[in-house]
Structures are given as structure tokens and as C-alpha cells.
Amino acid sequence: MTEPNPAPESRGEPRRMRPAPLLFEPSEAAADPEHFFDLESIEDPGELLGRATELATAFRAAADRAMEFQAVAAAQLADPKRFDRLTDEAIAERAEWTADYARKMIEFGRELLADSTPR
């Protein structure tokens, strides 16, 4: 019988914080510039701080995750084994990055892909 995997923090890895769920707002609420995830209706400052913090954490986590997907996609598009491989400059143009940043993202994506490959 195999041993269960230890928790990430016991392996020296930081624990990923679970973000608060992002609820999509109705289109009429999104059209109102004063409306933002119903935060304006929360009167208790403690509750407002808590919910606003949850949202900030969720947005940060979503941005980090989206950046990882960008890096993986950039690495896949730059893969020399692809017959339709894109240059660093072409990837930079598509993503609205500088060529230098594209090269860094491609390398980051390659690292992420290598880490996800079963050994």
C-alpha cells in the first residue's frame, strides 16, 4: 500500500491559498460604474474588509494562473518541433509584449511544462 502524499507545506512548498469564488454580475449591474460585486451595499466595515480582501486574493490568484497559462501557450507556440513554430517576436506581437519579455515567458512556460511532465 502506498503512503499518502504529504501536505505541500510539509514538503517545503508554499501552500496555495484558495481564492474566494468570483460571482458573475448581471449585465445591468456591471453597466453601473458604482457597482462592484455588491461591495457598495455592505455597510459593516469589518464585513466589507473581509469580502474586499477575498476578492483581491481571488483576482491575484486568477491573474497568476492566467499568466502561467500564457507562459505555457508561449512555450508551446515557440516549440522547435512544431512545423508552424512562431518566433519570439511573433509571440511578443500577439501577446502585446516586448520580445525580451516573450523570451522570458517562453522559458518560464518550458519550466512549467517540464515540471508537469511525469517522470
Secondary structure by P-SEA (a helix, b strand, c coil): ccccccccccccbbbbbbccbbbbccccccccccccccccccccaaaaaaaaaaaaaaaaaaaaaaaaaaaaaaaaaacccccccccaaaaaaaacccaaaaaaaaaaaaaaaaaaccc
